[in-house]
């Protein structure tokens, strides 16, 4: 089994762009044998700092899952109406334009590699409802346009992020899973498209403030016939360096002795195993992990080791050991 790794979430932190530092880290990631590709963060162009650097330093055999979350959150910080689910027309149009830029980056990457290397595009249903209204109707209109573009072989999914819940402070505050499913089914029927859903374990736990939430979201998405991907990020309900109920991509709790894991993580051995079972993982287009690390001063090799051990844990649990 090989995985998609959200390696960008563990990349070294620096005050400015340091290509040599990032190259060293990425070279370490390339040595992890059980990855088949990376979840790639999109902010407005192929690489946030240097497209040509990115094209030189990726493994040419990797597959890619694009995520727009970093770019979406940057834009929301400047314009609370931004997003493809926005009821404010200017915000909705800006959201569509953002994915049009992503489309151009996909074509550029595939063209460079000479193959359809981008397998999946993850869309996100901003804006945050605490700042601006959103709806499934607005999302449907946006999706109808986005699915009409030629994505050069890439499948489209909505990655469900934590939805707005009355009485709770959200990190994303996007549409509910039910609204996303309603929109996807309507667009698929009308346009003959094959839109799906992906679930991030930590974000579903955050929304529901429980370890049952990810399992329920996986079940609902699977029963709707829409579940395409599952990414594992951890989260905590107690005071840790990763925060309390924060979307910081906490590593899992200890799975095997001597590994790089995180005390206090709710993403335990049992929860990973249950999630894989409920998701019927053999049917998914991709499985993987996206973790962050603390403290921020950790060196590159240790950051690589956290990713290596997280994927080794998935191997153990998928093999039933």
Number of C-alpha atoms within 10 A of each C-alpha: 12 15 21 25 28 27 22 17 18 22 21 20 16 11 5 6 12 12 13 9 14 19 16 14 22 20 14 17 24 17 11 16 12 16 19 19 26 24 25 23 21 21 21 19 19 24 16 14 13 12 14 10 12 17 16 11 14 16 17 14 11 15 20 24 22 24 23 20 20 14 18 23 19 11 20 18 10 9 15 20 27 30 36 32 32 30 20 18 15 12 23 24 16 18 24 19 16 22 21 15 15 23 20 14 19 25 18 16 19 16 13 13 14 10 14 17 23 24 19 22 25 20 23 24 30 31 32 26 20 16 12 17 16 25 21 22 15 19 26 22 15 20 24 18 12 19 18 10 10 10 20 16 14 18 19 24 23 24 26 25 29 24 25 19 16 8 6 12 13 21 17 23 21 28 25 19 21 13 16 25 22 16 22 25 19 16 22 17 11 10 14 10 18 15 21 24 25 27 26 24 29 33 29 27 29 25 24 17 17 17 18 13 18 26 23 16 25 27 18 18 23 20 11 14 13 21 26 25 25 24 23 26 27 31 33 30 16 13 10 16 15 23 14 15 23 18 24 22 24 29 32 29 21 20 22 13 7 8 16 21 22 24 13 22 21 24 24 18 17 11 17 20 15 15 21 19 15 16 24 14 17 12 11 16 14 20 21 23 25 27 25 23 24 15 9 13 10 14 13 19 13 15 24 22 17 21 25 21 21 25 25 18 21 23 16 14 17 16 9 8 7
